[in-house]
Amino acid sequence: MKITKSNFVTSVANPKNILIVDKNQIAFVGRSNVGKSSLINMLSESKLAKVSATPGKTKLINHFLVDERWWLEDLPGYGYAKRSKSQTEQLQKIISSYVLGREQMTLLFVLIDSRHEPQKI
């Protein structure tokens, strides 16, 4: 499939404010700095998602509309050691709320880094 048009729509921090949409959604989740945003940029052949060499920069759920037909979702990374326990718990709530409550989610890609042991989350 060739993506011809993609654009950033919004970012949300609170699971209650997550976009309610009528199109299929594909989401990417994984530990911090595993390459979620880089993969999104590679698939869209653009600089759609912000990429940083510093882990833990994505703290919101980022919504991108692709070809006016489906949504691509960049979820916050988990497992970043320099976050406080309360920040980590808040991100876990956001991720869990999103993953478990999306009827429109068609695919959820869980990206893993084979250099690290899987985490409990």
Secondary structure, 3 states (H helix, E strand, C coil): CCCCCEEEEEEECCHHHCCCCCCEEEEEEEECCCCHHHHHHHHHCCCCCCCCCCCCCCCCEEEEEECCCEEEEECCCECCCCCCHHHHHHHHHHHHHHHHCCCCEEEEEEECCCCCCCCCC
